[in-house]
Amino acid sequence: MFALYEDGGRFYAGRVLAASDASLQVELESGKRVKVKAASVMLRFERPTPAELTGAAQELAAEVDLDLAWEFAPAEDFGFAELAREYFSANASTEQQAAMLFALFGAPHYFRRLGRGNFRKAPEDIVKAALLGIERKRQQALQVDAWAGEIVAGQCPAPVREQLYKILFKPDKNAPETKAVLEAARRAQKSPLDLLTAAGAIESPYQFHWRRFLFENFAKGTDFPAVEAPSIKEELPLAAVAAFSIDDSATTEIDDALSVQGLGTGSVTLGIHIAAPGLAFAPESALDQIARERLSTVYMPGWKLTMLPDEVVAAYTLTAGQDCPAVSLYVAFDEATLEVLSTETRLERVPVAANLRHDQLDDVITEASLTGAAPADYAHAEALAFGFRLARHLKAQREVVRGKPELFNRPDYSFSLVREAADADEPRGNEQVRIVTRKRGAPLDLIVSEAMILANSTWGGWLASCGVPGIYRSQASMAPGVKVRLGTRPAPHAGMGVAQYTWATSPLRRYVDLVNQWQIIACARHGRTAALAAPFKPRDAQLFSIISGFDAAYAAYNGFQSAIERYWALRSLAQDGVSELDASVMKDGLVRADTLPLVFRAAGAESLPRGAHVRVRVGEADLLTLDLHASVVARLDAALPAAGEAPADEADAEDEELDEGEGDSAGPLTLAIGLKDDEDGAAPEPAAAA
């Protein structure tokens, strides 16, 4: 005797070796012996053989008209053998009974399984809906097959093109567009990216990087809702200063300006004036929601996405010739010793006398002119000279705390794109790019960066003394791997060499700075009782939420800036016909170009010591993957670092730790594969930013 039984949704047939009321012992054709519960046995038969039965039943099951079987099925519960007799004949054979069992079991949209070979037919409306779903799936499968064929043939269907970035970076595996790409990749034995590139789905490498960034970070688009910049209703006193800012020519978000009073009196006061959007709108306002959603301005060569709408920036930026609302920090110094005598924070209107542009003045305002070794024939010469003297003093003080000097062993790079003057649209990616080297620590940079460090560290301590929380940046030590972190409590910043450090000097460009400005304004208005009036209270959950969101957004924005700068740097190689570069060996086969912000892998560099100077032959760059094929062709020097010069690994570490410089004068972040320069630096505005 043979038996057909069900186990785990599958059917098996074999010879019965032994049977009882509760179970059977069955030998399958493979020779395996299994114990089967009697309730799982669907059929017992003498002939045909198990293999013949299952083969014939499967063929018959495929021919069963399920619509007709559903019509024949009784309204009440029924067994498969009963329906087989209704459908085939009153003397339905074993093969026909097994065929009906297989057909019913494989059509859950027509018949519900009740167990032990019993079924119940589904209601008519359920059957119709299920059939519609099945037909849709069939049509979808046909569409997927057709799309996959087009992609393999080198043509990209419009629906796939429209879902390109979702397919590549956040795929929905149930979506037909994704299924088509995966099926095409399987057929062509290529990666989806290579396949879609060959099919013309990607307009250009530049658009690929740009649209991917927008897809991942600005899914709702980059347009701002319609808002108005509210006026500052508070009556602010007019400061008796003539302030000046120092930025790049293309900068529109002028956050900071400086003033100097009392030269020659023995006590000199440095004024650090910060644009004050925090006086115009408060947390939870419409503008706050816009700023909190974006969290920071995004910079890239030739374009930027500002944190706030242009009309809002224009209302609060420190424009020359205007009396601009500002949060000002005044620090009085002994003119001879540069010892700090007092500090004071004021909410006021500041007359901005000039917007100085460092790209126009770097060759004019030099260290020699600032120290008296050369003529100083420019505006604000005395104030700038004092600012430079003070900046060097402040830097030296921080270096004592740090335990070692700050080293600027690599240049900054400014990117600009050659575009039509009237071209206000985003770059297309085929523009001519100019990459200009700027020496790190240039005098104007140093004046601004040290003033902003002074303001941020001073305000950080003042917030703590008033019992008001802020968002701080801290670094426990300068040991390798110790990162800069954001927190709500003051803590030393080892890399900066200060007791505490906030970000509060770029409120038009970074949301963290705007949050800290609201807290500083509360302290300026209420002093020691500010904790009761400040928008954010101690242990406020919102602060931790802001920190988390800002960290993620800032990392994404900086990562994109680095990637798109790498795109333009690689593009410049072909544009300028560069076939060889001089570079310094880093580690793991990586080299750093001397005259471009490029770190790349070069064959032959793996065996060379770190710091070796080499000439590298560069091949074709892949602008889609941002890879560069290169190989070392010559060792340019075999000497060890000169006496007093930092070894390459130490100097590289220095560059990763330093450059906290605020404002756009700091220059763009230098790109490195797997490395981030300016670990604690502000996201500066490139020279090409519109």
Phi, psi and omega in degrees: 000147178243162179220142173250123183225164181249136179214113178064033178085007178234155182251140180226152177225143181195178181278136178275120179267325180204152182215148173221181180295331185262331186205168177229151170254121187239137176255121179278169181297335179287349183097351180287138179251132183229153175262125186240133175293143181300327181292342181272350182280124181267319182220145168239133186210158180263327178206156002285196177287160179306317181295318179295320180298307184295322179296312181293321182294321179294321177294316179294321182299324180293339182265353182294128176278105187292326176298316180292319178298321179296322178295320182288335187293139178290162181291328181273177180299148182211164176259159183297323181295323178298315180290328177298321179291328177288323187275312183273294179187167180296337180250047182305132182287171177300318179298319181292322178295316178296322179298317179296322177301312181297318182295315180295318182295328182270007181231066182294342178285340175264321189226130178271135181279130179249354180094154178058032176081011179257151184218168173219132183286143183287153176301154185300318181294326177293319180298315181298317179296320180294321180294323176297318178298319180295319180294320177299317179297321179296315179296322178296319179299320177295320179294317178301317180297319180292316179298317180300320178297320179296317182296316179297327180281358177095018177235136182254118178299147182304316180299325178290318179300319181293332181256018190308307187285329174293318180297318185281326191240337174220063189290141169258106187293347177268351180285138182299327180297317178293317179300321181295317180294317180295321179293319178296319179297322178295317181293317185275349183057044177229161175289151179305320181296314179297319182294315181291327176296314179295332181275001177080018181287334183260117184300314179195158177303320180297312180298327177300310181294318183293312181292327176296316179299315179297319180300319185278335187238341181224058184299332181269005181099174184252358180286145176271150171292162180290117179221159174245146177280112181292147177281158178273114185280338182292136176283112184255137177291154179268124181288144180268059182225168171235094187275157176219144176255161177228109182215179174281158184299330184271358184292132175249331180268082182272099185275329193226149175215164183233156171214155179227130179231148171087016179300133180087000181261351183098337177228116183248134181250122174267125175258127177246111190249123185245132177309144192238063173297336180296343175277344185263323180221156189246169174304147180076359176283172181299318180291325177298318180297322177296312182295321183289331178289322183271322172075335180194156169287142177257124181251146173200159179303126175082001185195161172201155173247108185285154178291327181239154179302152183303320182291331177286316177302315182298330183287333187240352180294155184274084185270135179300142179087004181236156172267105191257133173303137183208154166260115188248137171250123177252124179240119179268134181237146167293123188296332182275311186263344185064025174286139179288126180262323181193162174225149179208139177250133181228149170257120190200175170260132185245122173292120179262112185280327185203148168252094180286145182241114188294330180292340176268342189242352183303326181276350180259311180270092185251171178300323180296316181289330181283337182256003177091000180280350179213158180300147179243080184261070178203164183293150177061031185299315182293318179296319180293323178297316177296319180300322180290317178299316180294319182299316178295324178294314180296320179297317180297321178298317180294325180293329175296316179293319180296329181092358177199156183288156172280131182247130175248083187266359177227153181278167167267162178230134175252132181256137171220147180250137178278110184225163176294143183300328183269002183281104181257002181276166178295154181301154178265340179102354180249011179289160173282134182250140174241127181243116185250136179274134173234133180291132177292144179076022176302151186310312181295322176299315184296319180301312182292312186296318180291325177295319180289323175298317178300314181296314183293321179287322179294312179295327177298317177292325181292318176303315181296320181293334178271359181074022182254127180287154175218182175254117186250155170248130183221157177216117188296322179201172179263015178295150180305136177089351179275111187269161172281135184234153173264140178204177183257002180239145179293139178205154182300147173247098187297320182294328179273335182076036179231158184288331176201161186206126173250174164246111182219006188254006178225058185289345176275347187242338183224136183289326177303317179296322179294318177300313179295327178295320177301319180292320179294320178300319178298320178293321180295327182275326191239353178059231186292343178263014185297334182301331181282333186256345183296144180300325182245126184267165175305139181061026179293124182298332180298324180298318180292324177295319178297316180301314182298312180294320181294316180305313182294313182294316183296321177295318179295317181294315179296321178298319178293317179302316179297317182294317183285331172293324176295321177304310183291326178295318178293321178297325181296333179299311179289321181301317184265003178067035182279125177246341179223147179227147169269141186208166176246138181286136177255262179209159176055035177083005179271147174228155178244125180295146181286325191241007178221152177280070184227128168242130184207166180272135180231125178300133181099347181278344184299328185268359183264150180289153178297135182096350178297142181260126188225162169253135186237133173270127182255140177260207182285137178269140174266104185286348178277315179266351181064030176266152178227124178273127184208161177210147179285130179248342180199147172267121185273336177210152179235015186271155173281165178304141180294160181302133178086351181267136181291137174302158186300319183293321179292319181295320177298318179297321178302313183296331179285333185271333192261199179065058173282000187315130180269167174079171187285346180290349183288342179084163184287157176295134178280137184280141171212138178287119177074358179235150177237115174288164176055055185308324180245023184275155173291159174277095186285161182267119182297160181298335183272355183296134184282000000 
